[in-house]
Amino acid sequence: MIKLPPDITFVIQLVGFVAFWQLMRVLLFSPMQEALKKRAESTGGARVRAEGMIAEVAQIDASVRSALAEARQRGARQAEEIRRASEAEEHAMLERYRVEATSLLERERAATDAQVREARAPLEAEASKLAGSVVRRVLGRAA
């Protein structure tokens, strides 16, 4: 229960608390406040630098992405040009070999025709002799 007026122990406790508070303020609270303030300033500066670096990294990332996209487009264009050139070269080669094959086939056909004519001539002569003798035999027996 609180007595009015308070007795001397309350006053002594109050004076002791104020003296302890002042002592703690001088020895602990003020240095701690200054240390926290310095830390906040250095952290704030580091935070500002970090935010600046993040913005710079974002710019670099954007430029790298755009350069990469441009390189991809350039590579796709070059690949398309190479594909078209190789198709044109393929068509030219096919046409050249088609012409060569056609001329070779015509030469071989002409040579084969000549060989067939050479081989057929004696056979036709022999066949006409045989046919004549068969006709004479058939007609000779029939008569």
Summary of the structure (lengths in Angstrom):
residues: 143
radius of gyration: 57.4
end to end distance: 173.4
largest distance: 180.6
contacts: 272
relative contact order: 0.02
helix: 94%
strand: 0%
